Amino acid sequence: MSHRRSRVLPALLVMGFAFLYIPILSVIVYSFNNSRLVTVWGGFSTRWYGVLFADDRLLEGVWLSLRIAGVSATIAAVLGTLAGLVLARFGPFRGRTMLSGMVSAPLVMPEVITGLSLLLLFVAFAPLPFVPDERGFSTIVIAHVTLTMAYVAVIVQSRLSSLDESLEEAALDLGARPARVFVLITLPIIAPAIASGWLLAFTLSLDDLVITTFTAGPSTSTLPMMIFSKVRLGVTPEINALATLMITLVAIVVVATGVLIARNEKARQHDVQLAQSAGSVG
Amino acid sequence: MQISRLLLRRLGITGRGIVIAVPSVWLLLFFLVPFLIVLKISFAHTRLGVPPYTPLWEWTTEHALHLSLSAANYLFLARETLYLEAFLSSIKVALISTFFCLLLAYPMAYAIARADTRWRNTLLLMVVLPFWTSFLVRVYAWIGLLRNNGVINNLLTSLGLIHEPIVMMQTDFAMYIGIVYSYLPFMILPLYSNLEKHDNTLLEAAVNLGATPFKAFLQITVPLSLPGIIAGSMLVFIPAVGEFVIPRLLGGNETLMIGRVLWDEFFNNRNWPGASAVAMTLLLVLVLPIMIFQRYQAQDAGAGLHR
């Protein structure tokens, strides 16, 4: 292509990335600011991290949010994988369109609608047995699973549909039972997709404010709910410190899994090539 | 073992059936049924008590079923101009945000799709990374930048460009920045996964036949990327219509957003039937965009997320 475009595109890309990253960088920089005034630079200091770790109420919220995220991401990974598998591999069946619609709708549904509808469900069913009559941990987990399993399903489904079915079909032809084929062949191939699905479900759960506020009982306060009520009162350096820790943790985990998945994928492609060349020689 | 398997099969319970049933039942119970309950409560009246709405049907003492449906909430929505204005203003905000997202995302997605294959995954990871970091933290970050004594105003003042701080917080400007910023990855990913598949030889042929590169881009690349444009636009537009957090934290009080109206109706006025009617109306407005989104394959949108 022309030389002009080859310089315009990278410039636009750099500007786009600047837009994406400058706000995040500013939060990190000001978390090390000694001054109480968030925007006046008063020298380097880690005092806000100290304040943060002395705030027991906030740490309690962090711990609650982490537990909710861990439980809901795990359930969402199982349900989402099943849904993705069904949509990608099971062919036509009655209710397929409905399932496919229910899987992708939560991705775009405004959170105020999902949150309100789940709360009204919990309230309407509260008199029934097996339904928690106190809203809190379990109702939040159910709500987060419903939202995040859609993301897992979409990731697993797109991974499965990019792989050809010949390996699985060969195993079935050789007489392996479907469950065995799934465990021995399909599962190892989609494991990276499930892992990133779990991770995404975990971070989405950790971050959710609107659906959580609807489905949490009056006495439950998760981390995002605490951040929201603090931010409404203004910017505080303590939140900057907390935000920096969250950003760093997420960046490390996401980059590490990204590198791991890329390496796995390269090894797998290498194996496939080897197998194919061996096949053509033989 | 063998007998029990035969029995299960006789009953129509197969492994395949169970695998289909588990996620289906979950979604039916926690995604579809709740909408029916919202629909039901939107026809009820408010009352003081727990729950704060009247039942639709009741067994009276004479063992007769007493049914009371009320369209009052919907009539109220239709009569009060506040709601209509909020709906129109939400749609306007979502449309403008979607447009600016597309304007920013297209060149970025195009540049990544054109980049050397060695760089593509890294660049994609850089797009996805902000999406992984807390949404609330990212909105919060803009408060620090846009405030009267925030980073931008301080910088401009110290450079001598301005003497009075520019008021940016609690304005439509801040709200648009927040929405475009938060939803940008949702636009880039489906666009990228579309643009990545394009065949370069088409463009080369057009240029060889005398088209300028820009004309070739407009007449070949843009039409071919239409499915990506539509999928990305729906991923931004639909949730943006009901957005609550960004208008609440960055926008001004005078900007009516339907998500905020619903929230206030529910949490501040404790008007559950009223909030339900707003939710049902919002759902009705969004049914068409959601169907368009589902047609343009949701999985394309998710494809980029796990890179």
Contacts between the chains, C-beta under 8 A, distances in Angstrom:
chain1	res1	chain2	res2	distance
A	1	B	203	7.6
A	1	B	207	8.0
A	1	B	213	5.9
A	2	B	213	5.1
A	5	B	213	6.1
A	9	B	107	6.8
A	9	B	110	6.8
A	9	B	111	4.0
A	9	B	114	6.3
A	10	B	111	6.5
A	12	B	107	4.2
A	12	B	108	6.7
A	12	B	111	6.1
A	13	B	107	7.5
A	13	B	108	5.7
A	13	B	111	4.3
A	13	B	112	7.1
A	13	B	115	8.0
A	13	B	123	7.4
A	16	B	104	6.2
A	16	B	107	7.3
A	16	B	108	4.2
A	16	B	184	8.0
A	17	B	126	6.2
A	19	B	104	7.2
A	19	B	181	7.1
A	19	B	184	7.8
A	20	B	126	7.7
A	20	B	127	7.4
A	20	B	130	5.0
A	20	B	181	7.5
A	20	B	184	6.8
A	21	B	130	7.1
A	22	B	145	7.6
A	23	B	138	6.4
A	23	B	141	3.6
A	23	B	142	5.6
A	23	B	144	7.7
A	23	B	145	5.8
A	23	B	181	7.2
A	24	B	130	6.4
A	24	B	133	6.7
A	24	B	137	8.0
A	24	B	138	6.9
A	24	B	141	5.9
A	26	B	141	6.2
A	26	B	144	5.8
A	26	B	145	5.9
A	26	B	151	5.5
A	27	B	137	6.8
A	27	B	140	7.2
A	27	B	141	4.6
A	27	B	144	6.5
A	30	B	144	6.4
A	37	B	149	7.5
A	38	B	144	6.3
A	39	B	144	6.9
A	39	B	147	6.9
A	39	B	149	5.1
A	39	B	150	5.5
A	39	B	151	6.2
A	39	B	154	5.8
A	40	B	149	7.8
A	40	B	154	7.9
A	79	B	22	6.7
A	79	B	23	4.9
A	79	B	26	5.6
A	80	B	23	7.5
A	82	B	19	5.7
A	82	B	22	5.5
A	82	B	23	4.8
A	83	B	23	3.8
A	83	B	27	7.7
A	85	B	19	6.9
A	86	B	19	6.1
A	86	B	20	5.2
A	86	B	23	6.8
A	90	B	16	6.9
A	90	B	19	7.6
A	90	B	20	6.6
A	93	B	20	6.3
A	95	B	20	7.6
A	95	B	24	6.5
A	98	B	24	7.8
A	99	B	20	7.5
A	99	B	23	7.1
A	99	B	24	5.3
A	99	B	27	7.1
A	100	B	294	7.5
A	101	B	294	6.0
A	102	B	24	7.7
A	102	B	27	4.1
A	102	B	28	7.3
A	102	B	31	5.4
A	102	B	32	6.4
A	103	B	23	7.7
A	103	B	27	7.0
A	103	B	298	7.6
A	104	B	293	7.4
A	104	B	294	5.6
A	104	B	298	3.5
A	105	B	31	7.2
A	105	B	290	6.2
A	105	B	294	7.4
A	106	B	31	6.4
A	107	B	235	7.4
A	107	B	298	6.1
A	107	B	301	7.1
A	107	B	302	7.8
A	108	B	234	6.5
A	108	B	235	6.2
A	108	B	238	4.1
A	108	B	239	5.7
A	108	B	289	7.9
A	108	B	290	6.2
A	108	B	293	5.7
A	109	B	238	7.5
A	109	B	239	7.5
A	109	B	286	8.0
A	109	B	290	7.6
A	110	B	238	7.0
A	110	B	239	5.5
A	110	B	241	6.4
A	110	B	242	2.3
A	110	B	243	7.1
A	110	B	259	6.3
A	110	B	282	6.7
A	110	B	286	7.4
A	111	B	239	7.3
A	111	B	242	7.0
A	111	B	244	7.1
A	112	B	242	5.2
A	112	B	244	5.5
A	112	B	259	4.8
A	112	B	262	5.0
A	112	B	263	6.2
A	112	B	279	7.1
A	112	B	282	7.9
A	113	B	38	7.9
A	113	B	242	6.3
A	113	B	279	5.0
A	113	B	282	6.3
A	113	B	283	6.1
A	114	B	31	8.0
A	116	B	38	6.5
A	116	B	262	7.0
A	116	B	266	6.5
A	116	B	275	6.1
A	116	B	276	7.0
A	116	B	279	5.3
A	117	B	34	3.5
A	117	B	35	5.5
A	117	B	37	6.8
A	117	B	38	4.8
A	117	B	279	7.0
A	118	B	30	6.7
A	118	B	34	5.4
A	120	B	34	6.4
A	120	B	37	4.8
A	120	B	38	5.7
A	120	B	41	5.8
A	120	B	272	7.3
A	120	B	276	7.0
A	121	B	30	7.1
A	121	B	33	6.4
A	121	B	34	4.2
A	121	B	37	5.4
A	123	B	51	5.2
A	124	B	37	5.2
A	124	B	51	7.9
A	142	B	30	6.0
A	143	B	30	7.7
A	145	B	26	7.5
A	145	B	30	7.7
A	146	B	26	7.3
A	146	B	27	7.2
A	146	B	30	4.4
A	146	B	31	5.7
A	149	B	23	7.1
A	149	B	26	7.4
A	149	B	27	7.9
A	151	B	302	6.7
A	151	B	305	7.1
A	153	B	23	7.4
A	154	B	298	5.8
A	154	B	299	5.4
A	154	B	301	7.1
A	154	B	302	3.3
A	154	B	305	7.8
A	155	B	302	5.1
A	155	B	305	6.0
A	155	B	306	4.9
A	157	B	299	5.3
A	157	B	302	7.6
A	158	B	299	4.2
A	158	B	300	7.5
A	158	B	302	5.4
A	158	B	303	4.4
A	159	B	306	7.3
A	161	B	299	7.0
A	162	B	303	8.0
A	178	B	15	6.3
A	178	B	16	7.3
A	179	B	15	6.1
A	192	B	306	7.3
A	193	B	306	5.7
A	196	B	305	7.2
A	196	B	306	3.7
A	197	B	306	7.0
A	200	B	132	7.4
A	200	B	305	6.2
A	200	B	306	7.5
A	203	B	132	5.5
A	203	B	134	7.7
A	206	B	134	7.3
A	207	B	134	4.6
A	207	B	135	5.3
A	207	B	136	6.3
A	209	B	135	8.0
A	209	B	136	6.0
A	209	B	245	6.0
A	210	B	244	5.7
A	210	B	245	6.6
A	213	B	267	8.0
A	214	B	266	7.9
A	224	B	134	7.6
A	224	B	136	5.3
A	227	B	136	5.4
A	227	B	137	7.7
A	227	B	140	7.2
A	228	B	136	6.6
A	228	B	245	7.5
A	231	B	136	7.5
A	231	B	140	5.4
A	231	B	143	7.0
A	231	B	249	6.3
A	232	B	248	8.0
A	232	B	249	7.2
A	235	B	140	7.3
A	235	B	143	5.5
A	235	B	144	5.5
A	235	B	147	7.0
A	239	B	140	6.5
A	240	B	144	7.6
A	243	B	134	7.1
A	243	B	137	4.2
A	243	B	140	6.5
A	243	B	141	7.4
A	246	B	133	6.8
A	246	B	134	5.5
A	246	B	137	6.2
A	247	B	133	4.9
A	247	B	134	7.7
A	247	B	137	6.8
A	250	B	129	7.9
A	250	B	132	5.2
A	250	B	133	5.1
A	250	B	134	7.7
A	251	B	129	6.4
A	251	B	133	7.3
A	254	B	125	7.4
A	254	B	128	7.5
A	254	B	129	6.1
A	254	B	132	5.1
A	255	B	125	7.0
A	255	B	129	7.7
A	258	B	121	7.5
A	258	B	125	5.1
A	258	B	307	6.8
A	261	B	306	7.4
A	261	B	307	7.8
A	262	B	121	6.0
